[in-house]
C-alpha cells in the first residue's frame, strides 16, 4: 500500500496512522493512504519564515521570475508522469491538461510579470507625491514581502493547478508557502512536489506540503501570514471566523464554489452561429472535469421563446457524450473524484428535484464504457428545467458540484441580469450574443455580482478560452457566495503578499531607498558621459547636462517637411485665434527629437540600442526664439538574464529626459529605455 507523505522542515514525513484511504475513481481500487497526524505546524511556519522566506526576500523580482520560469520548464519535461497519475482521479486527458499544463502555464505567466517590477526585492508603487512647496519633502509608497507564510488550502478538483496558480504568486512576491491539497487527491500533488524538491530550483523552506486532513494547520497564523481557501462557502466562512484570524487581522482569501450562469442573448436566435456556440460551450462546461469545477455552468438562462430548442440541443450533445474510463477511445467524460462526491452530488440532485424537472439524465440508468459503474465514481449528466425561476428558487441556492445544470427562461435582458444575480455572487458569468449593445447592457448590469464575465460571439470564438477558464493575468474570485476574494490577476495578485508602506523624506533620500530617481533629488554630473558607461557603472541620479539649442522658424518648417505633420498650430500663425497659443509653436516631437540630438553621445560604446519611450509629456509650448537644454538622468536599472550562451550580457536602463527652456522651466518630459552592455559577459 502506497503511503503519501508530507514534506516539512526539509524532509519527507510519514504521518501517524491513517487519516484518509485513497481510491482510484475509475476502478475503485484502494491504492494508497495518507495522514498528517504528528506534523509540527508551528515549527513548519518558523522554518518557512527563517529559511525559505529569508532566502526569497533576498532575491529580486527579476531573480524570482527567472526561478519560476526555470521551474515551469522543468515541470513541463516531467508532465507525462503527472498525466498518468491524474487519470486515477477520473480525469480525461482534457481534464488533466487543464490541471497540469494549465497550472504550469501559471508559472510561466507569473514569471513574465518580472518585466513589470524593478530589479529589487521590493516594489516601488505608483509615483511620488509632492508634499511641500519647495519640493524638498515628498512621499512615495513601497511594497515589501510580508514576513510570514502563505498557507493554501485547496480543493480536490485541481490538485496541480490549485497549487501552482497560488504558489506562483506568493513565490514571485517573495513569500514562502505551505500547501495543503485535498486529502482525497493529494497523491497527485505529492508526486509533483517530490519533483520540485528534487530539482532544488526553489530555495529550501520556500515550499512545504501537507498530505492529509491538516488539522491544526491554522492554529499559529499571525498578521504577516496570508491564508487562501478554495472549497465550499460554508467551510470557508467557518475558517474565516476563527478567533486567530479576527484577533491578528490575518488576510484570508476565500474562493468558493458558486452558481455560475451562462446567458443566451436574445439576438442569438436558433440558426445563428452564436446559438450553436452556446449549445456547444454549455455542454462542454457541464461535462469537462465531470462538472467538478468552481467555474462550471450551473444555471442556463435563455430567452423563453427558445427554451425548447436549447433543451433539445444540449440534451442531444449530452446523449452523445460517452462516460467511462478515459483511456478508452471515445470517452469524453470521466468519473467524479471520489465515491463521497457521488453521494454529495446525489443529495443535491434529490433536493433540486423537489422544485424542478429533470429533462435529461438518470441517477441510476446510464451507460459506462470500459469500467464498472458500481466500483468507480461515475455520475450521469443531469439537466433540469425550471419554468418559474423567480419563484422556484432552489436552483439559485443549491449547488450540485458535478455535471448538473438547470435551464430557465427569461423575457428580457433585465430579467436575465436579475436571474444571474440571484446566485448571490458568482465567480463567472457569460453571455453569448452577436449584439454588442446587448453585451454591454448585460455586462454593466451584472458585473457587480460577478468576478468575471465572458462575452462570446463568432468573432472571438476561435481563440476564446471559454466560460470556465480563469486566466493568470486576470483576477479569479467573486463577491458574495463566491467568497469575496481575489486570486491571480497578474500584478494585482502578487500585491496581496506585499505590505504597502508610505515613505516620506527628501527626494535624494527617497531616491536612495527606491533606487528610482525622484525629481528634486541631487543630480551629480556624469563624468564620463552616461553613454560611455557599462550597466554596472551607471549610478541612479547621475546626470548629463547638455548643450543648448535655440529653436527657429526653420526648425519648425524643416520638421514639418520631414514628418509630414502640418498641423495648423505649427504652420499657420493666422489660425491661432481662440487657441491657447501665442504664436506658431514647435512640434512636441521635434522637441524630443532635438533633445535626443543633444543628449546622445554618438560614438560606439556600451549602449546597444534605444528601444522605447514611456510617459512622454509636452508641458509647456515652445515658440521660435526659445532656448532649450536637457537634463538627462539615470532613472532606473533593471537586470536581464542571458537568453543563451552566445547572448550579450546586458541590462535595461531607464533615463529621464527633462527638456527645459531659458527660464529653467520644464517644457517636455519623457523616459527612454535603453539596452546597455555589461562589463562582465559571463
Secondary structure, DSSP 8 states (H G I E B T S, - for coil): -EEE-EEETTEEE--SS-SEEEE-TTT--EEEEE--TT--HHHHHHHIIIIIIHHHHHS-HHHHHHHHHHHHHHHHHTHHHHHHHHGGGT--HHHHHHHHHHHHHHHHHHHHGGGGS-SSSSEEEEEEEE-SSSSS-EEEEEEEE-SSEEEEE--SS-TTHHHHHHHHHHHHHT-EEEEE--TTTHHHHHHHHHHHHHHT-S-TTSEEE--S--TTTTTT--TT-EEEEEE-HHHHHHHHT-HHHHHHT-EEEEEE---EEEEE-TT--TTSHHHHHHHHHHHHHHHGGGG--TT-EEEEEEEGGGHHHHHHHHHHHHHT-EEB-TTSTTEEE---S-HHHHHHHHHHHHHHTTTSEEEE--SS----BSS-TTTTT----EEEEES-TTT--GGGT---SSSEEEEEEESSHHHHHHHHHTTSSBS-EEEE-S-HHHHHHHHHHHGGGBS-EEEE-HHHHTT---TT---TTSEE--SGGG-S--EE-THHHHHTTEEEEEEEE-HHHHHHHHTS--TTS---B-SS-GGGS-GGG--TT-EEE---EE--HHHHHHHHHHH----HHHH-GGG-TTSS-SS-B--HHHHHHHHHHHH---S-SSEEEEEEEEEEEE-S--BTT-EEEEEEEEEEEEE---SSTTS--EEEEEEEEEEE-TTS-EEEEEEEEEEEE-S---
